Amino acid sequence: MKRARFLIAGFVLTAWLAAGGALAQGQPDPELRAALLAAASDTASFIDRFDAEVWLTDMSRRLERQVINPDERITILKLVHLEASRVELPPELILAVIETESNFDHYAISVAGAIGLMQIMPFWLDEIGRPDDNLLHVDTNLRYGCTILKFYIEQENGDLRRALGRYNGSLGRRKYPNKVIDKLSKKWYQG
């Protein structure tokens, strides 16, 4: 089980790094647009209650420095697990991305205008015809971010570094992917 999670995390990271090309060029990918549109309309995650309690307890301890309020922490963790599971990505990878992107500040706005936990560019709202979606809402932000990351991982044939580079708009550079992978392996991965 641990080996499978590690392999999945590696796959996800590789795919995510590879996915940032379309955004870096300023042209939204039509396939990503379709995936986001479908994800924005889709809505359950833990199959076993015991697994849920163990994972949430463990991850909550790891997150308490960034998110002090325990109720807010659990809400974020449940939503991360839900959205990561929906697109078949390890939730620990998503936690590493969020820590790197916004350090769990769901009100974060980058100098480029990216919004929320996973730093989603707002042009996607118009691209998929959902201008009223609020990227500052944790559930919406995670839905978009997980969908985008999964798309890039698939586009890069599982190359997590390339997918992460695409996600960050830094395809071909190693700094951002290395940061995410470092956080994943040192803090979030259940070893």
C-alpha positions in Angstrom: 0.0 0.0 0.0 2.8 2.5 0.9 4.8 1.6 -2.2 1.7 2.0 -4.3 1.0 5.5 -2.8 4.7 6.4 -3.4 4.5 5.3 -7.0 1.2 7.1 -7.5 2.7 10.3 -5.9 5.7 10.0 -8.2 3.5 9.6 -11.2 1.3 12.5 -10.2 4.2 14.8 -9.5 5.8 13.9 -12.9 2.5 14.5 -14.7 1.8 17.7 -13.0 5.2 19.1 -13.8 4.6 18.4 -17.5 1.3 20.1 -17.8 2.1 23.8 -17.7 2.9 24.5 -21.4 -0.5 25.8 -22.6 -0.8 28.4 -19.8 2.8 29.5 -20.2 2.1 30.2 -23.9 -1.1 32.1 -22.9 -3.4 29.8 -24.9 -5.9 27.7 -23.0 -5.9 24.1 -24.1 -9.4 23.1 -25.4 -9.1 19.7 -23.7 -8.2 21.2 -20.4 -11.1 23.6 -20.9 -13.5 20.7 -21.3 -12.1 18.9 -18.3 -12.5 22.0 -16.1 -16.1 22.4 -17.3 -16.9 18.8 -16.4 -15.2 19.1 -13.0 -17.0 22.3 -12.1 -20.3 20.4 -12.3 -19.2 17.1 -10.6 -19.5 16.5 -6.9 -17.6 11.7 -1.9 -14.2 10.4 -1.1 -13.4 8.1 1.8 -14.7 4.6 1.4 -13.8 3.4 4.9 -14.5 5.5 8.0 -11.4 4.2 9.8 -9.1 5.2 6.9 -10.7 8.6 7.0 -10.1 9.1 10.7 -6.5 7.9 10.4 -5.6 10.1 7.4 -7.4 13.2 8.7 -5.8 12.9 12.1 -2.3 12.4 10.6 -2.6 15.2 8.1 -4.2 17.5 10.6 -1.1 17.3 12.8 1.1 18.1 9.8 -1.1 21.1 8.8 -1.6 22.7 12.2 1.3 25.2 11.8 -0.3 26.7 8.7 -4.0 26.4 9.7 -4.5 26.9 13.4 -8.2 26.5 13.5 -8.9 22.7 13.8 -12.3 22.9 12.1 -10.9 24.8 9.1 -8.0 22.3 8.9 -10.4 19.3 8.8 -12.6 21.1 6.2 -9.6 21.8 4.0 -8.3 18.2 4.4 -11.6 16.6 3.5 -12.0 18.8 0.4 -8.4 18.1 -0.7 -9.1 14.3 -0.3 -12.4 14.6 -2.1 -11.0 16.5 -5.1 -7.8 14.6 -5.3 -9.6 11.3 -5.2 -12.1 12.6 -7.9 -9.2 12.9 -10.4 -7.3 10.0 -9.0 -4.3 11.9 -7.6 -2.7 11.4 -4.2 -4.1 14.0 -1.8 -0.6 14.3 -0.3 0.6 15.7 -3.7 -2.2 18.3 -3.6 -1.2 19.3 -0.1 2.5 19.7 -1.3 1.3 21.9 -4.2 -0.9 24.0 -1.9 1.9 24.5 0.6 4.2 25.6 -2.3 1.6 27.8 -4.0 -0.1 29.6 -1.2 1.1 28.1 2.1 -2.6 27.3 2.8 -3.8 30.9 2.5 -7.1 30.6 0.7 -7.2 34.4 0.1 -3.8 34.4 -1.6 -3.5 36.3 -4.8 -0.3 36.3 -6.8 1.3 39.1 -8.7 0.2 37.4 -11.9 -3.4 37.3 -10.5 -3.6 33.6 -9.6 -6.1 33.1 -6.8 -6.6 30.9 -3.7 -5.0 27.8 -2.3 -3.9 26.3 -5.6 -3.4 29.7 -7.3 -5.8 29.3 -10.2 -5.8 31.9 -13.0 -9.2 33.6 -13.2 -9.4 33.5 -17.0 -10.6 29.9 -16.6 -13.9 31.0 -15.3 -14.8 32.8 -18.6 -13.1 30.1 -20.6 -15.5 27.4 -19.4 -18.5 29.7 -19.1 -18.7 29.8 -15.3 -17.9 33.5 -14.5 -19.8 33.3 -11.2 -17.6 30.6 -9.7 -15.6 32.0 -6.8 -11.9 30.9 -6.8 -11.6 32.1 -3.2 -13.9 29.3 -2.2 -11.8 26.4 -1.1 -14.0 23.7 -2.8 -14.0 25.5 -6.1 -10.3 26.3 -6.0 -9.4 22.7 -5.3 -11.8 21.4 -8.0 -10.1 23.6 -10.6 -6.5 23.0 -9.3 -6.8 19.2 -9.1 -8.4 19.0 -12.5 -5.7 21.2 -14.1 -2.9 19.2 -12.4 -4.3 15.9 -13.5 -4.7 17.1 -17.0 -1.0 18.2 -17.1 0.1 14.9 -15.7 -1.7 13.1 -18.4 -0.4 15.5 -21.1 3.1 14.8 -19.9 2.6 11.0 -19.9 3.1 10.8 -16.1 6.3 13.0 -16.0 5.5 14.8 -12.7 8.3 17.3 -12.9 7.2 18.5 -16.4 3.5 18.6 -15.2 4.4 20.6 -12.2 6.4 23.0 -14.4 3.4 23.4 -16.6 1.1 24.0 -13.6 3.4 26.8 -12.4 4.2 28.2 -15.8 7.8 27.2 -15.4 8.1 24.3 -17.8 11.7 23.3 -18.3 12.9 24.7 -15.0 13.4 22.6 -12.0 13.1 25.0 -9.1 9.3 24.8 -8.6 8.9 21.1 -9.3 11.8 20.4 -6.9 10.1 22.5 -4.2 6.9 20.6 -4.5 8.5 17.2 -4.6 10.7 18.1 -1.6 7.6 19.1 0.5 5.8 16.0 -0.6 8.7 13.7 0.4 9.6 15.4 3.6 6.3 16.5 5.0 3.2 15.0 3.3 4.2 11.5 2.1 3.0 8.8 4.5 6.2 6.7 4.7 
